[in-house]
Amino acid sequence: MLKFMFGLLFIVTLSFLMHLYVFFKLSLFFSIKKGVFFYISVFFTSVLIILTTIFIRRWNNLFTQLFYKLSGFFLGVFFLTFISLLFFEMAKVIYPIPEKTFKIAALSIAIILIFYSSLNARSTSVKTIKIDDFGAELKLVQVSDLHLSSPSPFSKLAKIVEKINSINPEMVVITGDIVSQDTPINNKTFAPLKKLHAKTYFITGNHEYYVGKDMVSKLIEDTGVKTLKDEVDFFNGIQVVGLEYDPNIDRACTILSNLRIDENQPALLLNHFPINPKDKRIRITISGHTHYGQIVPFNFIVRLATKYLKGLYKLETGYLYVSPGTGTWGPPMRLGSKNEITVLDLK
């Protein structure tokens, strides 16, 4: 608990300093007086995403969902504005920039970044990865970190399902975080999954724990999707191993080591957080969680938590593929990353 409180205090402090800097520069640009209201605005905007997260956990309704979504957007706006201002601040050290030019250039770049990253987050690319030494032929599609959110999670999921069916895979895996804090969870939320043509598996991520993993798992299982909870299933001679989300990597590896997996049969592991299982029975591990940072330079920060950020990694005993995610969390923006549906062509 103490570690969590220190972590929260650290995040709030960084957020406050970022918002203070942005407000301070804007006040200089537009000759705004820095009174009591100024500092109240700085503090309120710096903790807005935390406040809306608390509200939506207690009262999940249309109003709090909208409030949460707007707070995520404003967080992205402030962050990209901060990055633009900081860039030109550093440029001034090398080359003197007149204040008027600084203001116009910094705000113009910020607007361009906000527009581009918002537009970029609305598109989804399809990426194909080929692995020739898996031990069995399988065309598999992975989606991860969809973070279905208001106002229309149903229509977003329906479009993803339609795109997956057009690829015509034999198997689909959903590697966690299908929900977000503002997901209106009911019988209709995951209904589009019923239209998937291929055998489909789901594992939980950290966000399922935040909103209620048992409730989410039950609703997803009602669509015909198989939820794997620290267990092994079989599909066309392939062992599909699925672990529930566990932030403790050592504990996850211990659970894996206790599962009955035949090392003479090809096995793939689904685990939300990217890990190196160091288990010769596993030919490929499929993960998500990182979003590849979602917005540059967060990819460098995410690297502090894991060295596996995005893409295919060759491990001592097999492979690891880390999806950059098929959706966004917090700011509905992507800069330096893309939403991805991954096709894994295994042989």
C-alpha positions in Angstrom: 0.0 0.0 0.0 2.9 2.4 0.9 4.6 1.6 -2.4 1.3 2.4 -4.3 0.9 5.7 -2.4 4.4 6.8 -3.2 3.9 5.8 -6.9 0.6 7.8 -7.0 2.3 10.8 -5.4 5.1 10.7 -7.9 2.7 10.5 -10.9 0.6 13.4 -9.5 3.7 15.5 -8.9 4.9 14.9 -12.5 1.5 15.6 -13.9 1.2 18.8 -11.8 4.6 20.1 -13.0 3.7 19.3 -16.7 0.4 21.2 -16.4 2.0 24.1 -14.5 4.6 24.5 -17.3 2.0 24.4 -20.0 -0.3 26.9 -18.2 2.7 29.1 -17.4 3.8 29.3 -21.1 0.2 29.9 -22.3 -0.2 32.7 -19.7 2.9 34.4 -21.2 1.7 33.9 -24.7 -1.8 35.3 -24.1 -1.0 37.7 -21.2 -3.1 35.8 -18.6 -2.8 36.8 -15.0 -1.6 34.1 -12.6 -4.1 34.4 -9.7 -5.7 31.8 -7.5 -7.9 30.6 -10.3 -4.8 29.9 -12.4 -3.3 27.5 -9.8 -6.6 25.9 -9.1 -6.9 25.2 -12.9 -3.4 23.7 -12.9 -4.1 21.4 -10.0 -7.6 20.3 -11.2 -6.4 19.4 -14.8 -3.4 17.6 -13.4 -5.5 15.2 -11.3 -8.5 15.1 -13.6 -7.8 11.6 -15.0 -7.4 10.3 -11.5 -10.7 11.9 -10.3 -12.6 10.5 -13.3 -11.2 7.0 -12.7 -12.4 7.1 -9.1 -15.8 8.4 -10.1 -16.3 5.8 -12.9 -15.4 2.9 -10.6 -18.1 4.1 -8.1 -20.7 5.3 -10.6 -20.4 3.8 -14.1 -23.0 5.7 -16.1 -23.3 7.8 -19.3 -22.2 11.0 -17.6 -19.1 9.5 -15.9 -18.2 7.6 -19.1 -18.2 10.9 -21.0 -16.3 12.7 -18.3 -13.7 9.9 -18.3 -13.3 10.0 -22.1 -12.9 13.8 -22.1 -10.3 13.7 -19.3 -8.3 11.2 -21.3 -8.5 13.4 -24.4 -7.4 16.5 -22.4 -4.5 14.5 -20.9 -3.3 13.8 -24.4 -3.8 17.5 -25.5 -1.7 18.7 -22.5 1.0 16.1 -23.0 1.5 16.8 -26.7 1.4 20.6 -26.1 4.1 20.0 -23.3 6.3 18.0 -25.8 6.0 20.7 -28.4 6.8 23.5 -26.0 9.7 21.6 -24.5 11.1 20.8 -28.0 11.2 24.5 -28.9 12.5 25.4 -25.5 15.5 23.2 -26.1 15.9 24.5 -29.7 16.2 28.0 -28.2 19.3 26.9 -26.4 21.0 26.1 -29.7 19.5 28.9 -31.8 17.8 32.1 -30.5 14.1 32.1 -31.4 12.0 35.3 -31.1 9.2 34.9 -28.6 6.5 35.5 -31.2 8.0 32.8 -33.5 8.3 30.5 -30.6 4.7 30.9 -29.7 3.3 30.4 -33.2 5.6 27.5 -34.0 5.1 25.6 -30.7 1.3 25.9 -30.7 1.1 25.1 -34.5 3.2 21.9 -34.0 1.1 21.0 -30.9 -2.2 21.3 -32.9 -0.7 19.2 -35.8 0.4 16.5 -33.3 -3.0 16.4 -31.6 -4.8 16.2 -34.9 -2.5 13.6 -36.4 -2.4 11.3 -33.3 -6.2 11.5 -32.9 -6.6 10.5 -36.6 -3.9 7.8 -36.4 -5.7 6.2 -33.4 -8.8 5.7 -35.5 -7.2 3.4 -38.0 -6.1 -0.2 -37.6 -3.4 -2.0 -39.6 -2.9 -5.7 -40.3 0.5 -7.1 -39.8 1.7 -10.6 -40.8 4.4 -12.5 -38.9 5.8 -15.7 -40.3 7.4 -18.4 -38.2 8.6 -21.5 -39.9 9.8 -23.7 -37.0 6.7 -23.8 -34.8 6.0 -27.5 -35.5 2.5 -27.3 -36.9 0.6 -25.2 -39.5 -1.7 -22.6 -38.1 -3.1 -19.2 -39.3 -3.7 -17.3 -36.1 -5.0 -13.8 -35.5 -4.2 -11.8 -32.4 -6.0 -8.8 -31.1 -5.0 -7.2 -27.8 -5.7 -4.2 -25.6 -8.9 -3.3 -27.4 -10.1 -1.1 -24.5 -13.6 -1.0 -25.7 -15.1 2.2 -24.4 -18.2 4.4 -24.6 -20.1 5.6 -26.5 -20.1 2.7 -28.9 -18.1 -0.3 -27.8 -20.5 -2.7 -29.7 -19.9 -1.0 -33.1 -16.1 -0.9 -32.6 -15.9 -4.6 -31.7 -18.3 -5.4 -34.6 -15.8 -3.7 -37.1 -12.9 -5.6 -35.6 -14.7 -8.9 -35.9 -15.6 -8.2 -39.5 -12.0 -7.4 -40.3 -10.8 -10.6 -38.6 -13.3 -12.8 -40.5 -12.1 -11.3 -43.8 -8.6 -12.6 -42.9 -10.1 -16.1 -42.5 -7.9 -17.4 -39.7 -8.2 -20.8 -38.1 -7.8 -19.4 -34.6 -8.2 -16.0 -32.9 -6.6 -15.0 -29.6 -7.6 -12.0 -27.5 -4.7 -11.4 -25.1 -6.4 -9.2 -22.4 -7.6 -5.7 -21.8 -10.7 -6.0 -23.9 -12.3 -3.5 -21.5 -11.5 -0.1 -20.0 -12.7 1.7 -17.0 -15.5 3.4 -19.0 -16.7 0.3 -20.8 -20.5 -0.1 -20.3 -20.5 -3.8 -19.5 -23.7 -5.7 -20.2 -25.0 -8.6 -22.4 -24.6 -6.6 -25.6 -21.0 -5.4 -25.1 -19.3 -8.5 -26.4 -22.1 -9.8 -28.6 -20.2 -9.3 -31.9 -17.8 -12.0 -30.8 -20.5 -14.5 -31.6 -19.9 -13.8 -35.3 -16.3 -14.9 -35.2 -15.9 -17.8 -37.6 -12.7 -19.2 -36.0 -12.0 -20.9 -32.7 -11.4 -18.1 -30.3 -9.5 -17.9 -27.0 -9.5 -15.1 -24.4 -7.2 -14.3 -21.4 -7.6 -11.6 -18.8 -5.4 -8.5 -18.6 -5.0 -6.0 -15.8 -8.1 -3.9 -16.8 -10.3 -7.0 -16.5 -9.2 -7.0 -12.8 -10.1 -3.3 -12.4 -13.7 -3.7 -13.6 -14.3 -7.3 -12.5 -12.6 -10.2 -14.3 -15.2 -12.9 -13.4 -18.0 -10.8 -14.8 -16.1 -10.0 -18.0 -15.0 -13.6 -18.4 -18.6 -14.9 -18.0 -20.0 -12.5 -20.6 -17.3 -13.4 -23.0 -17.8 -17.1 -22.5 -21.5 -16.6 -23.2 -20.5 -15.6 -26.8 -18.8 -19.0 -27.3 -15.3 -17.7 -26.8 -13.1 -20.0 -24.6 -11.6 -18.2 -21.6 -8.4 -19.8 -20.5 -7.7 -19.5 -16.7 -4.3 -21.0 -16.0 -5.0 -24.0 -18.2 -4.3 -25.9 -21.4 -6.7 -26.5 -24.3 -6.1 -28.4 -27.5 -6.8 -27.3 -31.1 -5.9 -29.5 -34.1 -3.0 -31.1 -32.3 -1.7 -27.7 -30.9 -1.6 -27.0 -27.1 -3.0 -23.6 -26.3 -1.9 -22.4 -22.9 -3.5 -19.4 -21.2 -2.6 -17.7 -18.0 -4.8 -15.2 -16.1 -3.2 -11.8 -15.6 -0.7 -11.8 -12.8 1.7 -8.8 -12.2 4.1 -11.2 -10.5 6.2 -12.7 -13.3 7.8 -15.3 -11.0 4.3 -16.5 -9.9 3.1 -16.7 -13.5 6.1 -18.8 -14.4 5.5 -21.1 -11.4 1.9 -21.6 -12.5 3.1 -22.4 -16.0 5.7 -24.9 -14.8 3.0 -26.8 -12.9 0.7 -27.2 -16.0 0.8 -30.5 -17.9 2.2 -29.6 -21.3 3.6 -32.2 -23.7 7.0 -31.0 -25.0 6.6 -33.2 -28.0 3.5 -31.3 -29.2 3.6 -27.7 -30.4 2.5 -25.3 -27.6 1.7 -21.6 -27.7 1.3 -19.5 -24.5 -1.1 -16.6 -24.1 0.0 -14.2 -21.4 -1.1 -10.5 -21.2 2.2 -9.2 -19.9 5.2 -10.0 -22.1 7.5 -12.5 -20.4 10.2 -14.9 -21.3 8.8 -18.1 -19.9 12.2 -19.9 -20.2 10.2 -23.1 -20.7 11.3 -25.4 -23.6 7.8 -26.8 -23.9 6.5 -23.4 -25.2 7.3 -22.6 -28.8 5.8 -19.1 -28.9 4.4 -16.7 -26.3 1.8 -14.2 -27.4 1.4 -11.0 -25.4 0.3 -7.4 -25.4 -0.1 -4.8 -22.6 2.7 -2.3 -23.7 0.8 -0.4 -26.4 4.4 0.3 -27.6 4.1 3.4 -25.3 1.1 4.6 -27.4 2.4 8.1 -27.5 6.1 8.9 -28.0 8.2 9.2 -25.8 6.3 6.8 -23.5 7.9 3.9 -25.3 11.1 4.8 -23.4 9.3 4.9 -20.1 7.5 1.5 -20.8 11.0 0.0 -21.4 11.7 0.5 -17.7 9.0 -2.0 -16.9 9.8 -4.5 -19.7 12.5 -4.9 -22.4 9.9 -6.5 -24.6 8.0 -3.6 -26.2 6.8 -4.6 -29.6 7.2 -7.2 -32.3 8.9 -10.6 -32.6 11.7 -11.6 -30.2 13.8 -14.8 -30.6 14.2 -16.4 -27.1 16.4 -19.2 -25.9 13.6 -21.7 -26.2 11.3 -20.2 -28.8 9.6 -16.9 -29.7 7.8 -14.0 -28.1 5.4 -11.7 -30.0 4.3 -8.5 -28.4 1.3 -6.7 -29.9 1.3 -2.9 -29.8 -2.4 -3.2 -29.2 -5.6 -2.9 -31.2 -7.0 0.0 -29.3 -6.0 2.9 -27.0 -6.2 3.6 -23.3 -6.5 7.1 -21.8 -5.8 9.6 -24.5 -7.6 8.4 -27.7 -4.3 9.1 -29.6 -1.3 7.3 -31.1 1.9 8.9 -32.0 4.8 6.7 -33.0 2.7 3.6 -32.8 -0.3 2.1 -34.6 -3.4 0.0 -33.7 -2.6 -3.5 -35.0 -4.4 -6.8 -35.9 -1.7 -9.4 -36.0 -1.7 -12.4 -38.3 0.7 -15.1 -37.1 1.4 -17.6 -39.9 2.9 -20.6 -38.1 4.4 -23.7 -39.7 
